[in-house]
Amino acid sequence: MSSRALFIYTHPSTFVKGDITILKKSYDVTEYCFINNPKRRLPLSLAGQFFYLLLNICRYDIVYIWFADYHSLLPVLFSRLTGKKCYLVIGGYDVCRERKYGYGSFSNKIRGMFAYVSIRFASKNLCVSKNIERIVSAIAPKSKHTTVYNGVNIKSEFDGTQEKEPVVLCVALVSTLQAFYIKGIDRYNDLAKEMGDTHFTLVGCKAEIFEKAGIKKAKNLRVVPALEHSKLALLMSKSKVYCQLSRRESFSLSLAEAMYHNCIPVITNTGGMPEVTGDLGYCITPDSPASTAFHNSQTSDPQNSANSISSERHTPDNLTTDLHNTANSISSEHQTPDNQNSANSISSEHQTPNNQNSVNSISSERHTSDNQTTDLHNTANSIYTEQHSHANQNPDLTNNLAEAVRKALEQPQGTAYRKRIEQNFTASHREQAIFAQL
């Protein structure tokens, strides 16, 4: 008789479906969709989940949850009480707080408490990037965690040699103002306006969201609704450049898939995206001045060279103090004297070598105590909430992006981008990494 797994999620997204498919290869999977919208349903959903777990938790060998949020706390606690293994996938928003847009589990203290306790007591937190793992380590220093990258489903209909058109592409499922700014669609629109003679395409965004944001859509920007995967793959295979200009991005599966189709990536230096691109494409630091923005990497093979952007220069203001206070308010009831100071470090991160069981080819960096301190300081500055309005958009950022896109459009077509994804970020890599942890 096969082992049984309880799979808990709030929305059947692509990555959720992917993990369900993976687990079904070795487990008899029961899906549990927790309804968290509208918010008035939350108490009823929590009560229903409580009684379901009370009556059924003993039937399962493992519990697998996507995201730390309201829906993860009870399964984690029930698993711990009954001795079941509980695996919590940390996807990004669950360790994020963007006050301006109410984005992330930690944007609300009660919600943040649910996320914190879930992370602290899960058997293992499966983080979708090393950037996310460092944040988890800072939030809950005594938690168990490792990096398990998202994976692209390899398709054979396009071999990566298709003729490219001088088109710039961005994919983002956007239906709210919150998503509009988090995904950097305002930045992408400004970039299109700056490059009026270039064709830009945006997939997955509702056209009316521009009007709601009070922003005039660029004339050369074509907005299309969400496409079925085969049509999206065809569009990626024809587009020369792919832009992901998010303000928050834990990994970006769309970026990885575009690179699989040999699109040249132009990204903002945010979250886990630099882990996906490696030394390929163009990485833009949002607050770098134009005069110091570009630094061309010196490599023997121009095919593999990246045009990187100068190191981040964050304005510290009072965000670090604010994050310290948030950590205190969320975790103070759960701290022992020896980890009280660690709980205060939500605004700084440290990396631990927890990836020995992972089969991904990108290994975790091992820090010495000295450069851990430097790493903590640098990351503290990087976990900040951007205060942005369209009127105050950084013109240097738009200029830097435009310069990067122009350079990318002039580059010869190559295959290094697909090779990087094939070697590191396929669904097969994720499957092997997951089963190495279970």
C-alpha positions, 0 to 999 in steps of 0.5 A: 500500500502506497504512502499517503500525503495531504497536500494543502494549498489556497490556489491551484497555480502552475507550481502547485499543480506541478508539485501535486504531479510530483508527489503522485509518483510516490504517494496517494495524494489527497488535495485540500484547497483552503478557501481564504477569499473573501476574508469573511470566510476565513474563520469558517475555513479555519474551523473546517480545517481544524475538524478535518485534521482532527478526524483525518490527520492520522490517515496521512504519512506526510503533510505538504503545504504551499505557502506559510499563511493562515492555512498552514498553522493548524496543519503544522501544529497537528503534524507536530503533535501526531509525529507526522512529517510536515513540509512547508514550501516558502514561495516568497510572499509568505516572508514578505511585507510591502506595507504600501500595497498590503502585500505579504504575510508579514504585512499583518501582525496576526497573519505574520504570527501564523506564518512565523509559527508555521515556519518555526515548527514545520519539519522542513521549509522548502524555499524556492531560492537561496534569497528566500532561504536566507530570509527564513533563516533570519525570521526563524533561526531555529527552523529547518530549511533548504533550497528547492528551486522551482522547475520548468517543464521541458517541452519539445515543440520548440528546439530553441533555434527559432528565428527571433523577432525584435520584440520585448516580452513580459509575462505577469498575471496582474488583475489588481493594483497591488500586483501591478506595482509588485510586478513592476508593470509601471516600470515596464510601461515607462520603458516602452515609452522610452523606446517608442520605436520598439515593440513591447508585449505584456501577457496576463495583465488586464488592460483596464488596470492602467486606467485604474492606476492612473497611468497612460499605456504606452502606444507601442505596448501590446497587452494581451490576456493570459494565454494557454501554455502552448501559445505562450511558449510560441510567443517566447520562442519568437521574442528576443528579450524578456523583461522582469522588472518586479519589486518583489520576486522570489524566483520567477518561473516565467523568467526561467521559461523565457530563458529556456526559449533563449530570450535574453533576460533583462531583470531588476536586481530583486529577490531570487531572479539573479540566481536564475539568470546567473552571469547571463543577460542584464541585471539592473539595480533600481537605484543606481545612478545612470553614470555608474549603472553599467559594468560589462563583465569580462569573460572570454565567451561573449555568449555567456557574458552578462552585463551587470549593474553596479552594486545596490545603494539603498537608503537605510532610513528607518526601515531597519528599525521598523523591521526589528520592531515587527520581528519583536511583535510577531515572535516575542511570545515564542522566543527563549532567551538564547534566540531572542536576539535572533528573532529580532533579526528579521531585517538581516539574513544569514545563510547556512549550508542546508542544501547537501541533500539537494541535487540542484547543481547550484550549491549553497555558499558557505560563509565564514563568520566575518563575511556572514556579518557583511552578508547580514548587513547587505541583506538588511538593506535589501529587505526594504519597502519601496515607496513609489509613485508614478510621479516619482519614478526614477528616470535613471532606472528607465534609462538603464533599462532602455540601454540594457534592452537596446544592447540585448536587441543587438546581440546575436541569437544564442543558446546559453540561456536554454542550457542554463535552465536545462542544467539547473531549473527543470521540473526534473531537478525539482522532483529529485530535490523534493524526494531527497527531502521527503 
